[in-house]
């Protein structure tokens, strides 16, 4: 039988133990509140976890929305590198009956693009046409492009003859010659043409060719897209066509990029060392309203 002399001491010990237990429970509850819990009972790591002594329950990454899961899965399937025949585009190609288009490329442009595209595994084009046929001839394994004229999109798809080439229609409303919008005040124009086609792409491209609307703005966005998606900026190239038309002001792009290939019409750029996303954004801000061809 317990000695009554010990009873007060035991009561004090029990009170202290109870307080300690409540303190620890409160601390655990605080930790769990700071660490969001998934429906499966697994904690999602929070910024506070690094500074707290948490329990040993597994820490998992936040759940990816199912829409994103589907988008990423289908994009991976749609954009995977195709196994196609690669062949060089040379002077012999031109001499042996190449169908020269009427979109403005000269033979120097054709040969420069042929070499670029043959050495690339991925190409994106603003503006479809003969350059798209050169991409198809060289067997570019991953290709995407956009045009503001639905007829040109249809023609480019037919002429390319590659099922893995992906084409986008940049809806800027009714268009006139060379894809100029009839009503250039439509609020959808800049997003649909400049941004939406690249927003679909989760991976960078080796080469971006700009030969359509809003050329300096689209060239700026091309470099921004490559940066965002992890492109090797030592290798990424952005081409702008029609540089012989000096009044169009394309030379301003030299503020952010160096010319590495210079033909009469086609200039191909590499991002200048030290140029930041902010620099490219500021260039886009200056030029995104200029739709001049």
C-alpha positions as YAML, in Angstrom:
chain: A
units: angstrom
residues:
- id: 1
  name: UNK
  ca: [0.00, 0.00, 0.00]
- id: 2
  name: UNK
  ca: [1.31, 3.48, -0.97]
- id: 3
  name: UNK
  ca: [2.66, 5.61, 1.84]
- id: 4
  name: UNK
  ca: [0.58, 8.79, 2.21]
- id: 5
  name: UNK
  ca: [3.80, 10.78, 2.64]
- id: 6
  name: UNK
  ca: [4.55, 10.28, -1.08]
- id: 7
  name: UNK
  ca: [1.16, 11.35, -2.39]
- id: 8
  name: UNK
  ca: [1.90, 15.11, -2.72]
- id: 9
  name: UNK
  ca: [5.15, 14.36, -4.50]
- id: 10
  name: UNK
  ca: [3.42, 12.07, -7.02]
- id: 11
  name: UNK
  ca: [0.76, 14.67, -7.69]
- id: 12
  name: UNK
  ca: [3.43, 17.27, -8.45]
- id: 13
  name: UNK
  ca: [5.19, 14.85, -10.84]
- id: 14
  name: UNK
  ca: [1.93, 14.05, -12.62]
- id: 15
  name: UNK
  ca: [1.13, 17.74, -13.09]
- id: 16
  name: UNK
  ca: [4.60, 18.43, -14.54]
- id: 17
  name: UNK
  ca: [4.36, 15.44, -16.91]
- id: 18
  name: UNK
  ca: [0.90, 16.51, -18.04]
- id: 19
  name: UNK
  ca: [2.12, 20.02, -18.83]
- id: 20
  name: UNK
  ca: [5.09, 18.67, -20.79]
- id: 21
  name: UNK
  ca: [2.80, 16.39, -22.76]
- id: 22
  name: UNK
  ca: [0.43, 19.23, -23.63]
- id: 23
  name: UNK
  ca: [3.36, 21.43, -24.67]
- id: 24
  name: UNK
  ca: [4.72, 18.77, -27.03]
- id: 25
  name: UNK
  ca: [1.30, 18.10, -28.49]
- id: 26
  name: UNK
  ca: [0.84, 21.79, -29.16]
- id: 27
  name: UNK
  ca: [4.25, 21.99, -30.78]
- id: 28
  name: UNK
  ca: [3.48, 18.98, -32.99]
- id: 29
  name: UNK
  ca: [0.14, 20.49, -33.95]
- id: 30
  name: UNK
  ca: [1.85, 23.77, -34.86]
- id: 31
  name: UNK
  ca: [4.34, 21.94, -37.03]
- id: 32
  name: UNK
  ca: [1.63, 19.99, -38.80]
- id: 33
  name: UNK
  ca: [-0.38, 23.15, -39.43]
- id: 34
  name: UNK
  ca: [2.64, 24.80, -40.99]
- id: 35
  name: UNK
  ca: [3.16, 21.77, -43.19]
- id: 36
  name: UNK
  ca: [0.16, 21.24, -45.44]
- id: 37
  name: UNK
  ca: [-1.21, 17.70, -45.44]
- id: 38
  name: UNK
  ca: [-2.30, 15.85, -48.55]
- id: 39
  name: UNK
  ca: [-5.43, 13.75, -48.72]
- id: 40
  name: UNK
  ca: [-3.25, 10.64, -48.34]
- id: 41
  name: UNK
  ca: [-1.93, 11.86, -45.00]
- id: 42
  name: UNK
  ca: [1.55, 12.68, -46.31]
- id: 43
  name: UNK
  ca: [2.93, 16.07, -45.37]
- id: 44
  name: UNK
  ca: [3.89, 18.59, -48.05]
- id: 45
  name: UNK
  ca: [7.21, 20.21, -47.25]
- id: 46
  name: UNK
  ca: [6.96, 23.86, -46.27]
- id: 47
  name: UNK
  ca: [9.60, 26.54, -45.79]
- id: 48
  name: UNK
  ca: [9.33, 26.12, -42.02]
- id: 49
  name: UNK
  ca: [10.26, 22.43, -42.14]
- id: 50
  name: UNK
  ca: [13.96, 23.17, -42.54]
- id: 51
  name: UNK
  ca: [13.99, 24.97, -39.17]
- id: 52
  name: UNK
  ca: [11.77, 22.57, -37.23]
- id: 53
  name: UNK
  ca: [12.25, 19.14, -35.72]
- id: 54
  name: UNK
  ca: [9.39, 17.39, -37.46]
- id: 55
  name: UNK
  ca: [8.29, 13.79, -37.16]
- id: 56
  name: UNK
  ca: [9.49, 11.07, -39.50]
- id: 57
  name: UNK
  ca: [6.39, 10.94, -41.73]
- id: 58
  name: UNK
  ca: [7.25, 11.11, -45.47]
- id: 59
  name: UNK
  ca: [7.56, 14.55, -47.06]
- id: 60
  name: UNK
  ca: [6.25, 14.78, -50.63]
- id: 61
  name: UNK
  ca: [6.09, 17.46, -53.29]
- id: 62
  name: UNK
  ca: [2.86, 19.39, -53.79]
- id: 63
  name: UNK
  ca: [0.46, 17.55, -56.09]
- id: 64
  name: UNK
  ca: [0.57, 18.60, -59.75]
- id: 65
  name: UNK
  ca: [-2.86, 19.67, -61.07]
- id: 66
  name: UNK
  ca: [-4.33, 16.95, -63.27]
- id: 67
  name: UNK
  ca: [-4.75, 19.38, -66.16]
- id: 68
  name: UNK
  ca: [-0.97, 19.91, -66.11]
- id: 69
  name: UNK
  ca: [-0.36, 16.18, -65.91]
- id: 70
  name: UNK
  ca: [-2.42, 15.64, -69.05]
- id: 71
  name: UNK
  ca: [-0.84, 18.61, -70.84]
- id: 72
  name: UNK
  ca: [2.70, 17.49, -70.06]
- id: 73
  name: UNK
  ca: [1.98, 13.89, -71.00]
- id: 74
  name: UNK
  ca: [0.42, 14.77, -74.35]
- id: 75
  name: UNK
  ca: [3.04, 17.42, -75.11]
- id: 76
  name: UNK
  ca: [5.81, 14.87, -74.56]
- id: 77
  name: UNK
  ca: [4.09, 12.57, -77.02]
- id: 78
  name: UNK
  ca: [3.39, 15.27, -79.62]
- id: 79
  name: UNK
  ca: [6.85, 16.86, -79.52]
- id: 80
  name: UNK
  ca: [9.12, 13.85, -79.23]
- id: 81
  name: UNK
  ca: [12.01, 13.81, -81.69]
- id: 82
  name: UNK
  ca: [10.97, 11.93, -84.82]
- id: 83
  name: UNK
  ca: [13.13, 9.41, -86.60]
- id: 84
  name: UNK
  ca: [13.40, 10.94, -90.06]
- id: 85
  name: UNK
  ca: [15.94, 10.96, -92.85]
- id: 86
  name: UNK
  ca: [18.40, 13.84, -92.54]
- id: 87
  name: UNK
  ca: [19.86, 15.32, -95.72]
- id: 88
  name: UNK
  ca: [21.87, 18.41, -96.49]
- id: 89
  name: UNK
  ca: [20.49, 21.32, -98.46]
- id: 90
  name: UNK
  ca: [23.25, 22.46, -100.80]
- id: 91
  name: UNK
  ca: [23.87, 24.29, -104.04]
- id: 92
  name: UNK
  ca: [23.27, 20.99, -105.79]
- id: 93
  name: UNK
  ca: [19.79, 20.92, -104.26]
- id: 94
  name: UNK
  ca: [19.07, 24.29, -105.85]
- id: 95
  name: UNK
  ca: [20.60, 23.30, -109.17]
- id: 96
  name: UNK
  ca: [18.63, 20.06, -109.36]
- id: 97
  name: UNK
  ca: [15.25, 21.68, -109.66]
- id: 98
  name: UNK
  ca: [14.41, 23.12, -106.26]
- id: 99
  name: UNK
  ca: [11.11, 25.00, -106.47]
- id: 100
  name: UNK
  ca: [12.12, 28.50, -105.45]
- id: 101
  name: UNK
  ca: [9.25, 30.22, -103.69]
- id: 102
  name: UNK
  ca: [8.06, 33.80, -104.04]
- id: 103
  name: UNK
  ca: [8.15, 34.71, -100.35]
- id: 104
  name: UNK
  ca: [11.40, 36.66, -100.51]
- id: 105
  name: UNK
  ca: [14.20, 34.14, -99.85]
- id: 106
  name: UNK
  ca: [17.21, 34.40, -102.13]
- id: 107
  name: UNK
  ca: [19.73, 31.62, -102.71]
- id: 108
  name: UNK
  ca: [22.06, 32.86, -99.96]
- id: 109
  name: UNK
  ca: [19.14, 32.71, -97.52]
- id: 110
  name: UNK
  ca: [18.17, 29.25, -98.71]
- id: 111
  name: UNK
  ca: [21.66, 27.85, -98.27]
- id: 112
  name: UNK
  ca: [22.13, 29.49, -94.86]
- id: 113
  name: UNK
  ca: [18.81, 28.13, -93.62]
- id: 114
  name: UNK
  ca: [19.60, 24.74, -95.11]
- id: 115
  name: UNK
  ca: [22.81, 24.53, -93.10]
- id: 116
  name: UNK
  ca: [21.19, 25.82, -89.92]
- id: 117
  name: UNK
  ca: [18.27, 23.44, -90.17]
- id: 118
  name: UNK
  ca: [20.41, 20.42, -91.10]
- id: 119
  name: UNK
  ca: [22.49, 20.94, -87.95]
- id: 120
  name: UNK
  ca: [19.47, 21.55, -85.71]
- id: 121
  name: UNK
  ca: [17.26, 19.02, -83.97]
- id: 122
  name: UNK
  ca: [14.45, 21.53, -83.41]
- id: 123
  name: UNK
  ca: [13.11, 24.57, -85.28]
- id: 124
  name: UNK
  ca: [10.34, 27.09, -84.61]
- id: 125
  name: UNK
  ca: [9.12, 29.47, -87.33]
- id: 126
  name: UNK
  ca: [7.10, 32.67, -87.18]
- id: 127
  name: UNK
  ca: [5.83, 32.73, -90.77]
- id: 128
  name: UNK
  ca: [5.47, 29.64, -92.93]
- id: 129
  name: UNK
  ca: [6.46, 29.06, -96.52]
- id: 130
  name: UNK
  ca: [9.60, 28.08, -98.41]
- id: 131
  name: UNK
  ca: [11.65, 28.00, -95.22]
- id: 132
  name: UNK
  ca: [9.23, 25.35, -93.95]
- id: 133
  name: UNK
  ca: [9.93, 23.26, -97.05]
- id: 134
  name: UNK
  ca: [13.66, 23.58, -96.35]
- id: 135
  name: UNK
  ca: [13.06, 22.36, -92.79]
- id: 136
  name: UNK
  ca: [11.14, 19.41, -94.21]
- id: 137
  name: UNK
  ca: [13.83, 18.65, -96.80]
- id: 138
  name: UNK
  ca: [16.58, 18.55, -94.17]
- id: 139
  name: UNK
  ca: [14.42, 16.33, -91.97]
- id: 140
  name: UNK
  ca: [14.18, 18.49, -88.85]
- id: 141
  name: UNK
  ca: [13.18, 15.99, -86.13]
- id: 142
  name: UNK
  ca: [11.09, 18.46, -84.09]
- id: 143
  name: UNK
  ca: [9.32, 21.38, -85.75]
- id: 144
  name: UNK
  ca: [6.59, 23.88, -84.89]
- id: 145
  name: UNK
  ca: [5.49, 27.04, -86.69]
- id: 146
  name: UNK
  ca: [2.79, 29.68, -86.85]
- id: 147
  name: UNK
  ca: [1.21, 31.82, -89.54]
- id: 148
  name: UNK
  ca: [-1.54, 34.44, -89.50]
- id: 149
  name: UNK
  ca: [-3.01, 33.22, -92.81]
- id: 150
  name: UNK
  ca: [-4.96, 29.95, -92.58]
- id: 151
  name: UNK
  ca: [-4.38, 29.28, -96.28]
- id: 152
  name: UNK
  ca: [-0.61, 29.41, -95.75]
- id: 153
  name: UNK
  ca: [-0.93, 27.05, -92.80]
- id: 154
  name: UNK
  ca: [-2.80, 24.56, -94.97]
- id: 155
  name: UNK
  ca: [-0.28, 24.91, -97.82]
- id: 156
  name: UNK
  ca: [2.71, 24.53, -95.49]
- id: 157
  name: UNK
  ca: [1.28, 21.38, -93.95]
- id: 158
  name: UNK
  ca: [0.71, 19.86, -97.37]
- id: 159
  name: UNK
  ca: [4.12, 20.86, -98.74]
- id: 160
  name: UNK
  ca: [6.05, 19.69, -95.68]
- id: 161
  name: UNK
  ca: [4.72, 16.16, -95.87]
- id: 162
  name: UNK
  ca: [5.89, 15.30, -92.36]
- id: 163
  name: UNK
  ca: [3.27, 14.18, -89.88]
- id: 164
  name: UNK
  ca: [5.37, 15.22, -86.88]
- id: 165
  name: UNK
  ca: [5.52, 18.87, -88.02]
- id: 166
  name: UNK
  ca: [3.10, 20.89, -85.87]
- id: 167
  name: UNK
  ca: [1.41, 23.99, -87.29]
- id: 168
  name: UNK
  ca: [-0.44, 26.78, -85.49]
- id: 169
  name: UNK
  ca: [-2.85, 29.33, -86.85]
- id: 170
  name: UNK
  ca: [-2.27, 32.70, -85.20]
- id: 171
  name: UNK
  ca: [-5.76, 34.19, -85.41]
- id: 172
  name: UNK
  ca: [-5.33, 37.95, -85.88]
- id: 173
  name: UNK
  ca: [-8.65, 38.38, -87.70]
- id: 174
  name: UNK
  ca: [-9.04, 38.87, -91.43]
- id: 175
  name: UNK
  ca: [-5.74, 39.44, -93.22]
- id: 176
  name: UNK
  ca: [-4.50, 41.26, -96.27]
- id: 177
  name: UNK
  ca: [-1.44, 40.48, -98.40]
- id: 178
  name: UNK
  ca: [1.50, 38.94, -96.49]
- id: 179
  name: UNK
  ca: [-0.71, 38.24, -93.47]
- id: 180
  name: UNK
  ca: [-1.22, 41.80, -92.30]
- id: 181
  name: UNK
  ca: [-4.36, 42.21, -90.15]
- id: 182
  name: UNK
  ca: [-7.21, 44.15, -91.72]
- id: 183
  name: UNK
  ca: [-8.07, 45.56, -88.29]
- id: 184
  name: UNK
  ca: [-4.89, 45.98, -86.28]
- id: 185
  name: UNK
  ca: [-6.80, 47.18, -83.19]
- id: 186
  name: UNK
  ca: [-8.17, 43.73, -82.32]
- id: 187
  name: UNK
  ca: [-7.22, 42.95, -78.74]
- id: 188
  name: UNK
  ca: [-6.41, 39.31, -79.49]
- id: 189
  name: UNK
  ca: [-3.74, 39.95, -82.11]
- id: 190
  name: UNK
  ca: [-0.55, 40.21, -80.09]
- id: 191
  name: UNK
  ca: [-1.31, 37.33, -77.74]
- id: 192
  name: UNK
  ca: [-2.53, 34.98, -80.47]
- id: 193
  name: UNK
  ca: [0.42, 35.63, -82.76]
- id: 194
  name: UNK
  ca: [3.37, 36.55, -80.57]
- id: 195
  name: UNK
  ca: [2.86, 34.51, -77.40]
- id: 196
  name: UNK
  ca: [0.32, 31.68, -77.76]
- id: 197
  name: UNK
  ca: [2.34, 29.49, -80.18]
- id: 198
  name: UNK
  ca: [5.40, 29.50, -77.90]
- id: 199
  name: UNK
  ca: [3.30, 29.14, -74.76]
- id: 200
  name: UNK
  ca: [2.38, 25.69, -76.07]
- id: 201
  name: UNK
  ca: [6.03, 24.63, -76.09]
- id: 202
  name: UNK
  ca: [7.60, 23.22, -72.91]
- id: 203
  name: UNK
  ca: [11.03, 22.72, -74.49]
- id: 204
  name: UNK
  ca: [13.44, 25.14, -76.18]
- id: 205
  name: UNK
  ca: [14.30, 25.14, -79.86]
- id: 206
  name: UNK
  ca: [17.76, 25.20, -81.42]
- id: 207
  name: UNK
  ca: [16.66, 27.67, -84.11]
- id: 208
  name: UNK
  ca: [13.87, 30.26, -84.18]
- id: 209
  name: UNK
  ca: [13.17, 31.97, -87.51]
- id: 210
  name: UNK
  ca: [11.16, 35.20, -87.53]
- id: 211
  name: UNK
  ca: [9.70, 36.00, -90.96]
- id: 212
  name: UNK
  ca: [6.19, 37.23, -90.23]
- id: 213
  name: UNK
  ca: [4.55, 39.89, -88.10]
- id: 214
  name: UNK
  ca: [6.09, 41.86, -85.19]
- id: 215
  name: UNK
  ca: [9.57, 40.65, -85.98]
- id: 216
  name: UNK
  ca: [11.70, 42.27, -83.29]
- id: 217
  name: UNK
  ca: [9.09, 41.51, -80.64]
- id: 218
  name: UNK
  ca: [8.90, 37.87, -81.75]
- id: 219
  name: UNK
  ca: [12.69, 37.61, -81.85]
- id: 220
  name: UNK
  ca: [12.81, 38.91, -78.26]
- id: 221
  name: UNK
  ca: [10.17, 36.39, -77.23]
- id: 222
  name: UNK
  ca: [12.14, 33.61, -78.93]
- id: 223
  name: UNK
  ca: [15.18, 34.23, -76.73]
- id: 224
  name: UNK
  ca: [12.93, 34.61, -73.67]
- id: 225
  name: UNK
  ca: [11.30, 31.27, -74.47]
- id: 226
  name: UNK
  ca: [14.68, 29.57, -74.81]
- id: 227
  name: UNK
  ca: [15.79, 31.02, -71.46]
- id: 228
  name: UNK
  ca: [12.56, 30.02, -69.73]
- id: 229
  name: UNK
  ca: [12.67, 26.43, -70.99]
- id: 230
  name: UNK
  ca: [16.35, 25.79, -70.29]
- id: 231
  name: UNK
  ca: [17.91, 26.27, -73.71]
- id: 232
  name: UNK
  ca: [21.68, 26.23, -74.20]
- id: 233
  name: UNK
  ca: [22.14, 29.90, -75.00]
- id: 234
  name: UNK
  ca: [25.57, 29.27, -76.50]
- id: 235
  name: UNK
  ca: [23.82, 27.27, -79.21]
- id: 236
  name: UNK
  ca: [20.35, 28.86, -79.57]
- id: 237
  name: UNK
  ca: [20.02, 30.95, -82.74]
- id: 238
  name: UNK
  ca: [17.31, 33.44, -83.75]
- id: 239
  name: UNK
  ca: [17.02, 34.54, -87.37]
- id: 240
  name: UNK
  ca: [15.26, 37.64, -88.69]
- id: 241
  name: UNK
  ca: [14.55, 37.92, -92.42]
- id: 242
  name: UNK
  ca: [14.40, 41.00, -94.67]
- id: 243
  name: UNK
  ca: [17.20, 42.98, -93.03]
- id: 244
  name: UNK
  ca: [17.85, 44.65, -96.38]
- id: 245
  name: UNK
  ca: [14.70, 46.69, -95.69]
- id: 246
  name: UNK
  ca: [16.55, 49.08, -93.37]
- id: 247
  name: UNK
  ca: [13.56, 51.37, -92.83]
- id: 248
  name: UNK
  ca: [11.85, 48.58, -90.90]
- id: 249
  name: UNK
  ca: [14.23, 49.06, -87.98]
- id: 250
  name: UNK
  ca: [15.24, 45.45, -87.38]
- id: 251
  name: UNK
  ca: [18.83, 46.51, -86.65]
- id: 252
  name: UNK
  ca: [17.71, 47.61, -83.17]
- id: 253
  name: UNK
  ca: [17.85, 43.94, -82.19]
- id: 254
  name: UNK
  ca: [21.62, 44.28, -82.25]
- id: 255
  name: UNK
  ca: [21.35, 45.91, -78.83]
- id: 256
  name: UNK
  ca: [20.64, 42.52, -77.24]
- id: 257
  name: UNK
  ca: [22.11, 40.01, -79.71]
- id: 258
  name: UNK
  ca: [25.16, 39.58, -81.90]
- id: 259
  name: UNK
  ca: [24.92, 38.74, -85.60]
- id: 260
  name: UNK
  ca: [26.66, 35.41, -86.24]
- id: 261
  name: UNK
  ca: [25.41, 34.86, -89.80]
- id: 262
  name: UNK
  ca: [24.83, 37.87, -92.03]
- id: 263
  name: UNK
  ca: [23.44, 37.58, -95.51]
- id: 264
  name: UNK
  ca: [21.87, 40.41, -97.45]
- id: 265
  name: UNK
  ca: [18.39, 39.62, -96.10]
- id: 266
  name: UNK
  ca: [18.83, 36.96, -93.43]
- id: 267
  name: UNK
  ca: [20.62, 37.83, -90.21]
- id: 268
  name: UNK
  ca: [21.03, 35.15, -87.54]
- id: 269
  name: UNK
  ca: [21.64, 36.18, -83.95]
- id: 270
  name: UNK
  ca: [23.16, 34.80, -80.77]
- id: 271
  name: UNK
  ca: [22.25, 36.38, -77.42]
- id: 272
  name: UNK
  ca: [24.86, 38.88, -76.27]
- id: 273
  name: UNK
  ca: [26.85, 37.94, -73.19]
- id: 274
  name: UNK
  ca: [25.38, 39.58, -70.08]
- id: 275
  name: UNK
  ca: [21.95, 40.24, -71.59]
- id: 276
  name: UNK
  ca: [19.20, 39.46, -69.09]
- id: 277
  name: UNK
  ca: [15.52, 38.61, -69.29]
- id: 278
  name: UNK
  ca: [14.80, 42.20, -68.26]
- id: 279
  name: UNK
  ca: [16.78, 43.49, -71.25]
- id: 280
  name: UNK
  ca: [14.79, 41.26, -73.61]
- id: 281
  name: UNK
  ca: [11.53, 42.24, -71.94]
- id: 282
  name: UNK
  ca: [12.36, 45.91, -72.38]
- id: 283
  name: UNK
  ca: [13.12, 45.30, -76.06]
- id: 284
  name: UNK
  ca: [9.77, 43.54, -76.43]
- id: 285
  name: UNK
  ca: [8.01, 46.44, -74.67]
- id: 286
  name: UNK
  ca: [9.48, 48.89, -77.15]
- id: 287
  name: UNK
  ca: [8.61, 46.85, -80.22]
- id: 288
  name: UNK
  ca: [5.53, 44.70, -79.55]
- id: 289
  name: UNK
  ca: [3.13, 47.15, -81.20]
- id: 290
  name: UNK
  ca: [5.17, 47.42, -84.39]
- id: 291
  name: UNK
  ca: [3.57, 44.98, -86.83]
- id: 292
  name: UNK
  ca: [5.61, 46.14, -89.82]
- id: 293
  name: UNK
  ca: [6.60, 43.22, -92.03]
...
